[in-house]
Amino acid sequence: MTQLPIEQRIGHHLKRAEQEMIAAKHAALRRFNLTVPQYTVLFVLSEEPGLSGAVLARRCLVTPQTMSSVLATLNRRELIERKPHPIHTHILETRLTRSGRALLKQADKAAIAVEQHLSDAFTREETEQLVEFLGRCSESAAKARAEASTYTDQ
């Protein structure tokens, strides 16, 4: 027995909600033969073309190893193109291809439907509050991580 039951752990509820949302998006994106990480890469590149694999990994919240695999798959499917940076030739810039943009346009409608389903569970005011609360959760977790790393560094 632990000191804090699972139903009182905010982190557990956050993880559960995240897992349900990811599963819903995964189901919605299946018909486009996309995983959630692949869709996320396409989406991020539509907003910020030319990112490197390392930056994409950070933006998409995955490990560099996962990003490498995702990029290889998207490249094989000709949904992205990777070209050396004009100055730093060891860095590959990643951009959507025409077919990548077309697929994203379709897949994004499915992802938005999942997001809308989630939003529909709340009033506009509740949604604004939830976003604020989730921001506070992120900030608090970041502080806890920083504090924990000072203990392990000693």
C-alpha positions in Angstrom: 0.0 0.0 0.0 1.3 3.5 -0.9 0.7 6.7 0.9 -1.4 8.2 -2.0 -4.1 6.2 -3.7 -4.1 6.1 -7.5 -7.5 8.0 -7.7 -5.8 10.9 -5.9 -2.8 11.1 -8.3 -3.3 13.9 -10.8 -0.5 12.4 -13.0 -2.5 9.2 -13.3 -5.5 11.0 -14.6 -3.4 13.1 -17.0 -1.8 9.9 -18.4 -5.1 8.2 -18.7 -6.7 11.1 -20.6 -3.6 11.4 -22.8 -3.7 7.7 -23.6 -7.4 7.8 -24.5 -6.8 10.8 -26.8 -3.8 9.2 -28.5 -5.8 6.0 -29.0 -8.7 8.0 -30.5 -6.3 9.9 -32.9 -4.6 6.6 -33.8 -8.0 5.1 -34.8 -8.9 8.3 -36.8 -5.5 8.3 -38.6 -5.4 4.6 -39.4 -7.3 5.1 -42.7 -4.5 7.4 -43.8 -1.9 4.8 -42.9 -0.4 7.3 -40.4 0.6 6.9 -36.8 0.1 9.7 -34.4 3.9 10.5 -34.3 3.9 10.6 -38.2 0.9 12.8 -38.3 2.5 15.1 -35.7 5.6 15.4 -37.8 3.6 16.4 -40.8 1.6 18.9 -38.8 4.7 20.5 -37.2 6.4 20.7 -40.6 3.4 22.4 -42.1 3.8 25.1 -39.4 7.6 25.2 -39.3 9.1 23.9 -42.6 12.8 23.1 -42.7 13.4 21.8 -39.2 16.1 19.3 -38.4 15.4 15.8 -37.0 16.7 16.9 -33.6 14.4 19.9 -33.4 11.5 17.9 -34.7 12.0 15.3 -31.9 11.8 18.1 -29.3 8.7 19.7 -31.0 6.9 16.3 -31.3 7.9 15.2 -27.8 9.6 11.9 -28.9 13.1 10.6 -28.6 15.7 11.2 -31.4 15.6 7.5 -32.1 11.9 7.5 -32.6 12.1 10.6 -34.8 14.8 8.9 -36.9 12.4 6.0 -37.5 9.4 8.2 -38.2 11.4 10.4 -40.7 12.7 7.3 -42.5 9.1 6.0 -42.9 7.8 9.4 -44.1 10.7 9.7 -46.5 10.1 6.2 -48.0 6.5 7.2 -48.5 7.7 10.4 -50.2 5.7 12.5 -47.8 8.7 14.5 -46.8 12.0 15.5 -48.4 15.3 16.1 -46.5 18.0 18.3 -47.9 21.3 19.6 -46.4 21.1 23.0 -44.8 22.7 25.6 -47.2 25.3 26.6 -44.6 25.5 23.7 -42.1 25.6 20.8 -44.6 25.7 18.1 -41.9 22.1 19.2 -40.8 19.2 17.9 -42.9 16.3 20.3 -43.3 12.9 18.5 -43.6 10.0 19.7 -45.6 6.7 18.4 -46.7 6.3 17.2 -50.3 3.2 18.0 -52.3 1.8 14.5 -51.5 2.7 15.1 -47.8 0.7 18.3 -47.7 -2.2 16.7 -49.5 -2.3 13.7 -47.0 -1.9 16.1 -44.1 -4.9 18.1 -45.3 -7.1 15.0 -45.2 -5.6 13.5 -42.0 -5.9 16.8 -40.2 -9.7 16.8 -40.6 -9.8 13.5 -38.8 -7.5 14.7 -36.0 -9.5 17.9 -35.6 -12.7 15.8 -35.3 -11.0 14.0 -32.3 -10.0 17.4 -30.8 -13.6 18.7 -31.4 -15.1 15.7 -29.7 -12.9 16.5 -26.7 -13.8 20.2 -26.7 -17.5 19.4 -27.0 -17.3 17.8 -23.5 -16.7 21.2 -22.1 -18.1 24.7 -22.2 -15.9 27.4 -23.7 -15.1 28.7 -20.2 -14.3 25.2 -19.0 -12.0 24.6 -22.0 -10.1 27.8 -21.2 -9.8 26.7 -17.5 -8.6 23.3 -18.5 -6.0 24.7 -20.8 -4.9 27.0 -17.9 -4.8 24.0 -15.5 -2.8 21.9 -17.9 -0.3 24.7 -18.3 0.1 24.8 -14.6 0.5 21.1 -14.5 3.3 21.3 -17.1 5.0 24.2 -15.2 4.8 22.3 -11.9 6.1 19.1 -13.4 9.0 21.0 -14.9 9.9 22.5 -11.5 9.7 19.1 -9.9 12.0 17.6 -12.6 14.5 20.5 -12.0 14.4 19.9 -8.2 14.8 16.2 -8.6 17.8 16.6 -10.9 19.5 18.8 -8.3 19.2 15.8 -5.8 20.7 13.3 -8.3 23.5 15.7 -9.3 24.8 15.9 -5.7 
